[in-house]
Amino acid sequence: MPDIMPDYLKDFIRNNEIVHGVDPDLRKVLWISCEGENPADVENIGPMQYRPMFGFDGAYFPVVNKEQYLRPLVAVFFERPARGVLINIECKAWARNIKHEEEGTVHFELMVD
């Protein structure tokens, strides 16, 4: 796990290994985290759920450009974001070979009327 990975994600991985043992398949997961970009965004974002989990199964990688290939998907459900406020969100993919200065990060804005 990268040192700068969010603590809640590291705790999830560690707790899963304590409860279920070390799963070699989970070691191949491309983990995902989403957070507010600044303190006001963190305050307004509210709780989130990741579906089906906090990342992409490693079986989807490397990505291939074939007709039958199904691209991986992780959905983030924002349970109770603040209404009427623009929230800046940053999501990151976590793996040893991702350098966040260059790749593995997406930014978007969320506003709920």
CYANA upper distance limits for C-alpha pairs under 8 A (distance plus 0.5 A):
  1 MET  CA      5 MET  CA      7.44
  1 MET  CA     10 LYS  CA      7.62
  1 MET  CA     94 TRP  CA      8.49
  1 MET  CA     95 ALA  CA      7.87
  1 MET  CA     96 ARG  CA      7.76
  2 PRO  CA     94 TRP  CA      7.98
  2 PRO  CA     95 ALA  CA      7.83
  2 PRO  CA     96 ARG  CA      7.07
  5 MET  CA      9 LEU  CA      7.50
  5 MET  CA     10 LYS  CA      7.34
  5 MET  CA     94 TRP  CA      7.65
  6 PRO  CA     10 LYS  CA      7.01
  6 PRO  CA     33 SER  CA      7.97
  7 ASP  CA     11 ASP  CA      6.48
  8 TYR  CA     12 PHE  CA      6.64
  9 LEU  CA     13 ILE  CA      6.83
  9 LEU  CA     33 SER  CA      7.83
  9 LEU  CA     54 PHE  CA      8.39
 10 LYS  CA     14 ARG  CA      6.66
 11 ASP  CA     15 ASN  CA      6.39
 12 PHE  CA     16 ASN  CA      6.53
 13 ILE  CA     17 GLU  CA      6.82
 14 ARG  CA     18 ILE  CA      6.76
 15 ASN  CA     19 VAL  CA      6.67
 16 ASN  CA     20 HIS  CA      6.30
 16 ASN  CA     21 GLY  CA      7.73
 17 GLU  CA     21 GLY  CA      4.93
 17 GLU  CA     22 VAL  CA      5.46
 17 GLU  CA     23 ASP  CA      7.59
 18 ILE  CA     22 VAL  CA      8.21
 22 VAL  CA     26 LEU  CA      8.44
 23 ASP  CA     27 ARG  CA      7.25
 24 PRO  CA     28 LYS  CA      7.50
 25 ASP  CA     29 VAL  CA      7.52
 25 ASP  CA     57 ASP  CA      8.29
 25 ASP  CA     58 GLY  CA      7.87
 26 LEU  CA     57 ASP  CA      8.14
 28 LYS  CA     57 ASP  CA      7.30
 28 LYS  CA     58 GLY  CA      5.21
 28 LYS  CA     59 ALA  CA      8.36
 29 VAL  CA     55 GLY  CA      6.68
 29 VAL  CA     56 PHE  CA      6.05
 29 VAL  CA     57 ASP  CA      5.34
 29 VAL  CA     58 GLY  CA      5.35
 30 LEU  CA     55 GLY  CA      5.84
 30 LEU  CA     56 PHE  CA      5.54
 30 LEU  CA     57 ASP  CA      7.08
 30 LEU  CA     58 GLY  CA      6.93
 30 LEU  CA     93 ALA  CA      6.89
 30 LEU  CA     94 TRP  CA      6.31
 30 LEU  CA     95 ALA  CA      6.35
 31 TRP  CA     54 PHE  CA      6.21
 31 TRP  CA     55 GLY  CA      4.60
 31 TRP  CA     56 PHE  CA      6.94
 31 TRP  CA     93 ALA  CA      6.11
 31 TRP  CA     94 TRP  CA      5.40
 31 TRP  CA     95 ALA  CA      7.41
 32 ILE  CA     54 PHE  CA      5.88
 32 ILE  CA     55 GLY  CA      5.37
 32 ILE  CA     56 PHE  CA      8.25
 32 ILE  CA     91 CYS  CA      7.37
 32 ILE  CA     92 LYS  CA      6.11
 32 ILE  CA     93 ALA  CA      5.11
 32 ILE  CA     94 TRP  CA      6.56
 33 SER  CA     54 PHE  CA      7.49
 33 SER  CA     91 CYS  CA      5.91
 33 SER  CA     92 LYS  CA      5.88
 33 SER  CA     93 ALA  CA      7.23
 33 SER  CA     94 TRP  CA      8.42
 34 CYS  CA     89 ILE  CA      7.22
 34 CYS  CA     90 GLU  CA      6.06
 34 CYS  CA     91 CYS  CA      4.52
 34 CYS  CA     92 LYS  CA      6.93
 35 GLU  CA     42 VAL  CA      7.06
 35 GLU  CA     45 ILE  CA      8.26
 35 GLU  CA     89 ILE  CA      6.18
 35 GLU  CA     90 GLU  CA      6.06
 35 GLU  CA     91 CYS  CA      6.94
 36 GLY  CA     40 ALA  CA      8.23
 36 GLY  CA     41 ASP  CA      4.97
 36 GLY  CA     42 VAL  CA      4.81
 36 GLY  CA     43 GLU  CA      8.34
 36 GLY  CA     44 ASN  CA      8.50
 36 GLY  CA     45 ILE  CA      6.87
 36 GLY  CA     87 ILE  CA      7.54
 36 GLY  CA     88 ASN  CA      6.33
 36 GLY  CA     89 ILE  CA      5.11
 36 GLY  CA     90 GLU  CA      6.73
 37 GLU  CA     41 ASP  CA      6.46
 37 GLU  CA     42 VAL  CA      7.41
 37 GLU  CA     88 ASN  CA      6.12
 37 GLU  CA     89 ILE  CA      5.97
 37 GLU  CA     90 GLU  CA      6.39
 38 ASN  CA     42 VAL  CA      6.74
 38 ASN  CA     88 ASN  CA      8.20
 39 PRO  CA     43 GLU  CA      6.69
 40 ALA  CA     44 ASN  CA      6.73
 41 ASP  CA     45 ILE  CA      6.31
 41 ASP  CA     87 ILE  CA      5.68
 41 ASP  CA     88 ASN  CA      6.48
 41 ASP  CA     89 ILE  CA      7.81
 42 VAL  CA     46 GLY  CA      7.99
 44 ASN  CA     81 PRO  CA      6.32
 44 ASN  CA     82 ALA  CA      5.55
 44 ASN  CA     85 VAL  CA      8.24
 44 ASN  CA     87 ILE  CA      7.34
 45 ILE  CA     78 PHE  CA      7.78
 45 ILE  CA     80 ARG  CA      7.80
 45 ILE  CA     81 PRO  CA      5.22
 45 ILE  CA     82 ALA  CA      6.99
 45 ILE  CA     87 ILE  CA      7.16
 46 GLY  CA     78 PHE  CA      7.36
 46 GLY  CA     79 GLU  CA      7.12
 46 GLY  CA     80 ARG  CA      5.78
 46 GLY  CA     81 PRO  CA      5.48
 46 GLY  CA     82 ALA  CA      7.76
 47 PRO  CA     78 PHE  CA      6.78
 47 PRO  CA     79 GLU  CA      6.11
 47 PRO  CA     80 ARG  CA      6.96
 47 PRO  CA     81 PRO  CA      8.17
 48 MET  CA     76 VAL  CA      7.07
 48 MET  CA     77 PHE  CA      5.97
 48 MET  CA     78 PHE  CA      5.14
 48 MET  CA     79 GLU  CA      6.12
 49 GLN  CA     76 VAL  CA      6.21
 49 GLN  CA     77 PHE  CA      5.54
 49 GLN  CA     78 PHE  CA      7.19
 49 GLN  CA     79 GLU  CA      7.83
 50 TYR  CA     54 PHE  CA      6.02
 50 TYR  CA     74 VAL  CA      7.18
 50 TYR  CA     75 ALA  CA      6.25
 50 TYR  CA     76 VAL  CA      5.17
 50 TYR  CA     77 PHE  CA      6.86
 51 ARG  CA     74 VAL  CA      6.15
 51 ARG  CA     75 ALA  CA      5.59
 51 ARG  CA     76 VAL  CA      6.89
 51 ARG  CA     77 PHE  CA      8.25
 52 PRO  CA     74 VAL  CA      6.98
 52 PRO  CA     75 ALA  CA      7.80
 53 MET  CA     74 VAL  CA      7.68
 54 PHE  CA     74 VAL  CA      8.05
 55 GLY  CA     74 VAL  CA      6.95
 55 GLY  CA     93 ALA  CA      8.43
 56 PHE  CA     60 TYR  CA      7.91
 56 PHE  CA     72 PRO  CA      6.79
 56 PHE  CA     73 LEU  CA      7.50
 56 PHE  CA     74 VAL  CA      7.32
 57 ASP  CA     72 PRO  CA      8.25
 60 TYR  CA     70 LEU  CA      8.34
 60 TYR  CA     71 ARG  CA      7.54
 60 TYR  CA     72 PRO  CA      6.85
 63 VAL  CA     71 ARG  CA      8.11
 64 VAL  CA     69 TYR  CA      7.25
 65 ASN  CA     69 TYR  CA      7.43
 81 PRO  CA    112 VAL  CA      7.83
 82 ALA  CA    112 VAL  CA      7.74
 83 ARG  CA    111 MET  CA      7.38
 83 ARG  CA    112 VAL  CA      5.49
 83 ARG  CA    113 ASP  CA      6.06
 84 GLY  CA    111 MET  CA      6.79
 84 GLY  CA    112 VAL  CA      6.28
 84 GLY  CA    113 ASP  CA      5.64
 85 VAL  CA    111 MET  CA      6.30
 85 VAL  CA    112 VAL  CA      7.66
 86 LEU  CA    109 GLU  CA      7.09
 86 LEU  CA    110 LEU  CA      6.34
 86 LEU  CA    111 MET  CA      5.31
 86 LEU  CA    112 VAL  CA      8.45
 87 ILE  CA    109 GLU  CA      6.04
 87 ILE  CA    110 LEU  CA      5.60
 87 ILE  CA    111 MET  CA      6.76
 88 ASN  CA    107 HIS  CA      7.75
 88 ASN  CA    108 PHE  CA      6.55
 88 ASN  CA    109 GLU  CA      5.13
 88 ASN  CA    110 LEU  CA      7.05
 89 ILE  CA    107 HIS  CA      6.20
 89 ILE  CA    108 PHE  CA      5.90
 89 ILE  CA    109 GLU  CA      6.40
 89 ILE  CA    110 LEU  CA      7.87
 90 GLU  CA    105 THR  CA      7.39
 90 GLU  CA    106 VAL  CA      6.25
 90 GLU  CA    107 HIS  CA      5.04
 90 GLU  CA    108 PHE  CA      7.11
 91 CYS  CA    105 THR  CA      6.23
 91 CYS  CA    106 VAL  CA      5.85
 91 CYS  CA    107 HIS  CA      6.98
 92 LYS  CA    100 HIS  CA      8.27
 92 LYS  CA    104 GLY  CA      6.10
 92 LYS  CA    105 THR  CA      4.98
 92 LYS  CA    106 VAL  CA      7.03
 93 ALA  CA     98 ILE  CA      8.08
 93 ALA  CA    104 GLY  CA      5.56
 93 ALA  CA    105 THR  CA      6.97
 94 TRP  CA     98 ILE  CA      7.13
 94 TRP  CA    104 GLY  CA      7.93
 98 ILE  CA    103 GLU  CA      7.06
 98 ILE  CA    104 GLY  CA      6.69
 99 LYS  CA    103 GLU  CA      6.42
 99 LYS  CA    104 GLY  CA      7.57
100 HIS  CA    104 GLY  CA      6.14
100 HIS  CA    105 THR  CA      6.86
